[in-house]
Structures are given as C-alpha cells and as structure tokens.
Amino acid sequence: MTENTEETVRIYTGSDIMATALVGRLEEANITPILRDDEQSGVMFGSGSKFDDQVRVYVRKDELAIAQPIVDAYLKEIEE
C-alpha cells in the first residue's frame, strides 16, 4: 500500500451509463471509485457546455491492482 492513498488513477472514460455500470462492479469488490462528470459540472456551474462521453472513473493507486482486472473484464464484455 502506498503512503499517500489520496493519489488516484483514471481507469475509464466513457458514457454515463457505462461508467455507472463499471462503478457498480468496483463497489462489489469494496472499491470506492471517484466519478467525474464534466457535463454535469458544466450544468451546475452554468457553462452550458456539453462534454459527450466525458464521464471519468478514478480509483486510488493502492486499489489499482484489484480494480484493473475488473475493468479489463468489463471492457472485454462490452466489446462483445
């Protein structure tokens, strides 16, 4: 485990629906990912910009070894 558990790594960028499904799988493995939605942020802060497919999922670096196989399996599944 790293000393700074606050460092994060982006593991996925895509649509809100796909990101939400991935978050659910990560949560089942007791990983609490961070979801960043630039479109929603733009609406909240009045920029009015639309960022298609810009939902990003991050995990802590110390959880990456557990999260990566889940992400890989999910990406393989959605490509089929």
Buried (B, 14 or more C-beta within 10 A) or exposed (E): EEEEEEEBBEBBEBEBEBBEBBBEBBEEEEBEBEBBBBBBEBEEEEEEEEEEEBBBBBBBBBBBEEBEEBBEEBBEEEEE
